[in-house]
Amino acid sequence: MASPGKKSFLLRIDPALWAEIERLAAAELRSANAQVEYLLREALKERLGRNKHRPTPPEKK
């Protein structure tokens, strides 16, 4: 079951890539889901760090 306040979505992923994610997750004492979230956050930080002009998040209505 998804944690309250978190968005859940279906992700189709190559089995070999998933196996690597599970391997990394086990080595870093995380669940596979937490590992995916960690990797996405790290990639986003790196990507935004390269841009001098960060996009402004849309306002919530």
N, C-alpha and C positions, 0 to 999 in steps of 0.2 A: 504494500500500500504506500502511496506517495505521502511524503511529509506535508503537513499543512503549510500552505503558503508557497509551495513549490509547484511549478508547472511540469506536468508529465507529458511525454510525447513518444510516439513510436519511432524507432531508429532502425533502419536496415543497415547492417554492417557486415563486411566480409568476415567469415569465420576465423581466418588466420589473424586478422587485425584484432578481433575480439579476444582471441587466445592471448595475444601480446598484452592487451589491456588487463586481462585477468592476471597474467603473470606479474605485471608491474604492480597491480593493486595488492596482490598477496605480499610482494616484497616490501611494499610501503605501508602495510597493515591498513588498507582501505578496502571498501567494497568496490566492485567493478563500477557501480554507478557513481560512487564518490570519486573514483579515478577518472572517469570520463569528465565529470564536472571540473575536477582539478586541472586536467589537461586543457579543457576549453578556456578556463580562466587564465591559465598561463599563456596560451596562444593569443588570447584577446589582449592581455597586458603587453605582450611583445608587439603585437600588431599596432595597438594604439600608441605605444612608445615611439614607433617609427614616424607617426604622423605628428607634425607640429600643430595642426589644427584638428583637434578632436571634435567629432560631431556632438552636437548638443542633443541630449535625449529628448524625445517628444514629451510635451506636457501631458499629464494625466487629466482626463476630463471627468 
